[in-house]
Amino acid sequence: MHLISPPAILGELETAVMERFWASGEASVKDVNREVGESRGVTLNTIQSTVKRLYEKGLLKRRKVSHAYLYRPRLTRAQFQAHVLSEVVELISDGASDGVLSAFVEVTESAGPERLRRLEALVAQRLEGLDGEQGEP
Amino acid sequence: MNDLLILAMVWLGFAVLIALTTRALLARLLTRLDRLSPARRSQWLWMICGAPAWGGLALCALCLTPSVLGFIWPGLDHCADHAHHAHLCLVHGTAAPLKSVWLAPLLLALAVVGWRLAGSTRQLLRARALLAALERTARRDAQSGAYLLDVEDTWAFVGGLLRQRVFVSNSLRQQLSPDQMALVLAHERAHVSRRDNLRRLTASLLSSFHLPSTRLLLLDRLELACEQACDDLTARSERERLQLAQTLLRLSLLVEDRSSPAAYAASAAVGHLEPRVQALLSPPTRPRDASAWSVAITCVLIALLTEPLHHATETLLNLLLD
């Protein structure tokens, strides 16, 4: 993927257009207008500029077939959501919440996998004990 | 304008004083707070986070109380008795110009406060737009009301400040049992009902007046208290508490690679794992309410302190402005 950093924030119409591409794959501007624009009372020109904007933002790729372009998504919905989430995390780690940063440090430093497994075994033992108590007449 | 700047100086002075006092008493304070229930502890920690900011304002207001009383009952007005030095009076003004030597650092301090507020507002607006983008592309689970994300990593979090939404990744749903998932959702809904995002954001902003090390420690403890308070709301019986502990451990083991941004956040979700699990293995702490006596004693102390505080501040101000 040669995409460096697509924008994580999309407008309502942009999201609707992306939803169309995620659901049904490759399409021309006319197809998108028929499926998204007409029901919303949006003109072909608006859809055309929205699709072009998404292409310029790096969210769509295109290929030319005779005189028209066919567009398809560059990112899956999951990849796009992962990208938005990474921006949220970046925003948080940028100082909006230092508590989150401390939590991360603590987990990595003090709770190694072995310690976690020991704790898990302890909890399982306590749960079994509870089941045993309830099973007794 | 001069009076406002002098009041700002008094406010900042009190804020610094409270921040330094908090630093000096921090270890004792935290030990005492550890005896409280997580819900009560989170309330106290939030107040301590903001103590320099709101405490400074409260002390400013207390200093101005005699002038307000003098305005209501002119017989109590005592400004004429000490016309020789600066006043803290809403009626007659401060009667002392702010020296240029104090003006520059004061304006700088106010600019720093303003800059931080503007930066946080920018971050907040961006976070809001990002969450809206996430919400628009997520599917809503009709049963739980949570927004489902298609991402591969394990996620469960609450987004938003006033309109809060629970986001959960499908991969998390696939890796946990229905009972464990119900506990995760109940925990996130507890964050919603407690408005923890708002609590954390305001604490983060207001704690800017504390020393950096104090601030980090307070925010870290607040985070733990919020998580534990939600654990208490989620799991009430012994069995539920053990099941929640098991779910937390399971979640943390799912996050193997802690270097990716998603893992970073997921590990935050299970942050403070050991103290949370240890607390879940014990019965919940019973909350202790503040007695009517302690409230009454505080009120009497405030009433007794008003006059001395007013005069001490005026004297100090006079030394600085003279």
Boltz contact constraints between the chains, C-beta under 6 A:
constraints:
  - contact:
      token1: [A, 8]
      token2: [B, 130]
      max_distance: 6.0
  - contact:
      token1: [A, 9]
      token2: [B, 129]
      max_distance: 6.0
  - contact:
      token1: [A, 9]
      token2: [B, 133]
      max_distance: 6.0
  - contact:
      token1: [A, 10]
      token2: [B, 133]
      max_distance: 6.0
  - contact:
      token1: [A, 15]
      token2: [B, 136]
      max_distance: 6.0
  - contact:
      token1: [A, 77]
      token2: [B, 137]
      max_distance: 6.0
  - contact:
      token1: [A, 77]
      token2: [B, 150]
      max_distance: 6.0
  - contact:
      token1: [A, 78]
      token2: [B, 150]
      max_distance: 6.0
  - contact:
      token1: [A, 78]
      token2: [B, 151]
      max_distance: 6.0
  - contact:
      token1: [A, 81]
      token2: [B, 137]
      max_distance: 6.0
  - contact:
      token1: [A, 81]
      token2: [B, 149]
      max_distance: 6.0
  - contact:
      token1: [A, 81]
      token2: [B, 150]
      max_distance: 6.0
  - contact:
      token1: [A, 81]
      token2: [B, 151]
      max_distance: 6.0
  - contact:
      token1: [A, 82]
      token2: [B, 151]
      max_distance: 6.0
  - contact:
      token1: [A, 84]
      token2: [B, 130]
      max_distance: 6.0
  - contact:
      token1: [A, 84]
      token2: [B, 133]
      max_distance: 6.0
  - contact:
      token1: [A, 84]
      token2: [B, 134]
      max_distance: 6.0
  - contact:
      token1: [A, 86]
      token2: [B, 261]
      max_distance: 6.0
  - contact:
      token1: [A, 87]
      token2: [B, 130]
      max_distance: 6.0
  - contact:
      token1: [A, 88]
      token2: [B, 130]
      max_distance: 6.0
  - contact:
      token1: [A, 89]
      token2: [B, 261]
      max_distance: 6.0
  - contact:
      token1: [A, 89]
      token2: [B, 264]
      max_distance: 6.0
  - contact:
      token1: [A, 89]
      token2: [B, 265]
      max_distance: 6.0
  - contact:
      token1: [A, 91]
      token2: [B, 123]
      max_distance: 6.0
  - contact:
      token1: [A, 91]
      token2: [B, 127]
      max_distance: 6.0
  - contact:
      token1: [A, 96]
      token2: [B, 123]
      max_distance: 6.0
  - contact:
      token1: [A, 97]
      token2: [B, 200]
      max_distance: 6.0
  - contact:
      token1: [A, 97]
      token2: [B, 204]
      max_distance: 6.0
  - contact:
      token1: [A, 98]
      token2: [B, 216]
      max_distance: 6.0
  - contact:
      token1: [A, 98]
      token2: [B, 219]
      max_distance: 6.0
  - contact:
      token1: [A, 99]
      token2: [B, 219]
      max_distance: 6.0
  - contact:
      token1: [A, 99]
      token2: [B, 220]
      max_distance: 6.0
  - contact:
      token1: [A, 99]
      token2: [B, 223]
      max_distance: 6.0
  - contact:
      token1: [A, 100]
      token2: [B, 268]
      max_distance: 6.0
  - contact:
      token1: [A, 102]
      token2: [B, 220]
      max_distance: 6.0
  - contact:
      token1: [A, 103]
      token2: [B, 223]
      max_distance: 6.0
  - contact:
      token1: [A, 103]
      token2: [B, 268]
      max_distance: 6.0
  - contact:
      token1: [A, 103]
      token2: [B, 271]
      max_distance: 6.0
  - contact:
      token1: [A, 103]
      token2: [B, 272]
      max_distance: 6.0
  - contact:
      token1: [A, 104]
      token2: [B, 264]
      max_distance: 6.0
  - contact:
      token1: [A, 104]
      token2: [B, 267]
      max_distance: 6.0
  - contact:
      token1: [A, 104]
      token2: [B, 268]
      max_distance: 6.0
  - contact:
      token1: [A, 107]
      token2: [B, 267]
      max_distance: 6.0
  - contact:
      token1: [A, 107]
      token2: [B, 271]
      max_distance: 6.0
  - contact:
      token1: [A, 107]
      token2: [B, 273]
      max_distance: 6.0
  - contact:
      token1: [A, 108]
      token2: [B, 258]
      max_distance: 6.0
  - contact:
      token1: [A, 111]
      token2: [B, 273]
      max_distance: 6.0
  - contact:
      token1: [A, 111]
      token2: [B, 274]
      max_distance: 6.0
  - contact:
      token1: [A, 116]
      token2: [B, 249]
      max_distance: 6.0
  - contact:
      token1: [A, 116]
      token2: [B, 252]
      max_distance: 6.0
  - contact:
      token1: [A, 116]
      token2: [B, 253]
      max_distance: 6.0
  - contact:
      token1: [A, 119]
      token2: [B, 249]
      max_distance: 6.0
  - contact:
      token1: [A, 119]
      token2: [B, 277]
      max_distance: 6.0
  - contact:
      token1: [A, 120]
      token2: [B, 249]
      max_distance: 6.0
  - contact:
      token1: [A, 123]
      token2: [B, 242]
      max_distance: 6.0
  - contact:
      token1: [A, 123]
      token2: [B, 245]
      max_distance: 6.0
  - contact:
      token1: [A, 123]
      token2: [B, 246]
      max_distance: 6.0
  - contact:
      token1: [A, 126]
      token2: [B, 242]
      max_distance: 6.0
  - contact:
      token1: [A, 127]
      token2: [B, 242]
      max_distance: 6.0
  - contact:
      token1: [A, 130]
      token2: [B, 239]
      max_distance: 6.0
